[in-house]
């Protein structure tokens, strides 16, 4: 019995040691990867407003950061930026944005003084106005993370696709043709719905004008026959 108990105890200790080593390796791997920023993708047509979400991964223990986002200014224009839950839910979270940092660039900075951020979440939401047809990448530049010993991981770029606002001319032609056909059908239905055609009314009046004297003569003769 004692030998069995010792063997079981050794197995339990061995499993605990393995779990401890695995947890250390996982933590080291996450630390080596660093905080990662990920930009979402969106699409729309010219004149619309669309939003792009900037998320952070492996953000636990971070105290803030800064990035520049590059885009094609001929296709899109940044309108506003709202901080995300990773900033707003931290104690004393602050942020700053410059929508016109440079041509085709905006800058966003956030600070979480007490390093009480979640491990992952939304950094900010950027609203863009779509200007012209095409596709533009949203690429990060000059990424800085605080504290200094938390190295940033390679960020993931986003993308915005702008469709053509012009309507297909063939579709317009088909719509006009269908409208004309519907109008002709409506006219035919109106003529057959109990409303008298003006030409038919003229013929009826002429017929009455011709038949009225004849009817009067017939009625007069029938009265003379009775007498």
Beta strands, then each sheet from edge to edge (+ up, - down):
strand 1: 36-39
strand 2: 41-45
strand 3: 49-57
strand 4: 64-70
strand 5: 76-83
strand 6: 93-102
strand 7: 105-112
strand 8: 121-130
strand 9: 134-146
strand 10: 158-163
sheet 1: 1+ 3- 8+ 5-
sheet 2: 2+ 10+ 9- 4+ 7- 6+
end
